[in-house]
Amino acid sequence: MEQWLSVISEVGFPIIVTLYLLNRIESKLDTLNHSIQMLPSELQKL
């Protein structure tokens, strides 16, 4: 039982941090993607 707790504590924290960072990066990539898609229409307005 102690081995499982050790494995979860050693592996669980990096997994949670990785998922959190991936979630933040995903939202920023969505914003960047939208900006790039809108760029041609904005350039035509000029």
Secondary structure as UniProt FT lines:
FT   HELIX           2..45
//
